[in-house]
Amino acid sequence: MNKNILFLTIVAIFMCNTVFAQVFTINPKAHKSENIALAKVKAANYFTWGLCADEFDENYGLGVTDATVELHVMAKLSADFVAPFAGAQIAGINAGFCEAVNDVTVFIRETTTGANIASKLLSKTTKGWNQVIFDTLLVLEKKDYYIGYHIPILPQATHAIGCTAKSAAAQEAIMFSINNGDFEDYTSLFGALAVQFLLSGSDDIFENKAEITEVEIERTQPLGAVLDIPVKIRNLGTNNITNIEITYTLGTNAAEQQTLSVNAPAGSAEQVVKLKDVTINTDGNFTVAITKVNGVEFSSNSVTVPIRTYDPATTAIRKVLLEQFTTEKCGQCPSGANRIKSVIEQAEFANKVIWVAHHTGYFTDSYTIPASESYLRFYGDGDGTYAPAMMLDRTIFTGSVPVMGVAVDTAQIANSFRQALSVSTTISLAITQANTIDTNRKIKITVDGNEKNATLPTEDLYVYIFLLENGIKTTTQSNSGGSYIHNNLIRSVINGVNGTKINWEGNNFSVTAETTLMPGWNAKNMDVVAFVAKNYQNPLNNVKVINAEKVKLITNSSTAINNVYENSIYVYAENGAIVVDGEYTSIKIYGVDGKEFKNSNLPKGIYIVKLENNGQNTVKKVMLR
């Protein structure tokens, strides 16, 4: 929500700073259908093909609330989407309505505002699918089509416009023009317009067809990795599929093929097949396409995933810092947080995105701290601040400043995460703690790091340390139904807004900061986040975060006992190994990037040594020179 400007908003608001030209409503008596199967079966002697599902909830409709309007509504069927059926004849259009409306012109165009290349007047619609057959057949070509209808008078509060779930990759699946204004894309809010092509032609046009919907591979891979790569496919045709040939390329490598057995009946849901033993030996685009279906040659869509490789010897494990801007006064922030959460919890991003929450951006609340207020500089000098918002690694991924909106479409958030994770790093870091929380609530945090390249960065870098609290129940969060739980809330920026400048010892560094937990903070629900970044005072295009780490705050109730054990142990490095003077029953040795080492032939660097002796624990840091 922009705190400087009042906007017209859509009834189901998703982003506080988004402007919509008109107020659309969903029929309040209904809920959206969850049917997501794509149209791929013959109906009434025609093959139906569109971005929408074959079925839609006839009691769920869209309408305009504030006035009677003239409405154009359409969906874009892209050239790649229609390509599998090129050569078929377009006999007409299936159009779905949830209420009867009069004098509807159903049309096909090649651009949003171009002339109709086919159209027909429907004097009155009926509830459900309306089959409209054109007087003249068109030949389906591999090009963009816009299909939809024109309603000259849509009465106020008439929820006639049918829509369904959309194909996962679809954009511009439902677009509106009100009173001949500009077309606006509402796909991320409402799915897909209930419109389909009605196709006819010889059987071979519709029989052996398939598409790839997704390639499941992480965008950053160790050089030389050999992988089984999952590929999601969907049967588009009328024949059952028993085998497919997939052709794939990586970068400038020669194309390779694999023939895979499948069991994909006509009309079945998408399924996963695996490309076996694919070697990742270069950076570049990984492109996958189906080239045969049931042994019949076929030219399908292709799916491309950019791959970056790294050398494990010189590249550190990468984690992204997500800084959210939110307040209790922001009514759209709970839904924004839910969208972020739904993406972070995906397996692709597990333990790779570190989430912290600044309580600022849309006024302030009782959780706002001065440090978070100072970070409002990342919004730049534009039209003020707003929430919900986020930034990734203090880097500009879109627009002209690091802060960006929390997208309505979670796919956009996921793409932002992928883009951030694709940036490799050579700096690793680890967090160790020395706590006396049980007595005076003081904590000491040490952040150790290592530059894995032989050459140190030429620009000064800084360490920043945040203390977070989770599970905070509140009743004052706007638009939360009277209760809300805050997570990842920044309680303290321990070493200050400007962080601590790194002083290198060889290729290593160590930064320590102390603080005292305030009354009311629940230490058992707290985390420590540390990250390395450029100078906070730099221009906004040069403040990026290099790497980040997060650990639970240690709250061991046996701290005093452990302190006695800690003081009885002396640990040092000698002849490429860790030496312990004192008693212990187990020892584990880790590099600052979390990698575990055997206690022999250790390379130079900083090591975290974890020792246990009959239930007593201690952690020591050792530098091997």
PyMOL commands that set and color helices and strands:
alter all, ss='L'
color gray80, all
select helices_A, chain A and resi 79-85+187-190+203-205+333-344+347-349+370-379+410-421+523-525+559-567
alter helices_A, ss='H'
color red, helices_A
select strands_A, chain A and resi 24-26+42-43+46-49+62-64+69-77+89-97+102-109+116-124+128-139+145-154+163-164+175-178+184-185+192-193+195-200+210-215+220-222+225-235+241-250+256-264+271-280+284-293+296-297+302-310+320-325+353-358+389-392+404-405+427-436+442-451+462-469+472-474+484-486+489-493+500-501+508-516+526-533+545-552+570-574+577-581+586-591+596-597+605-613+616-624
alter strands_A, ss='S'
color yellow, strands_A
deselect
rebuild
show_as cartoon
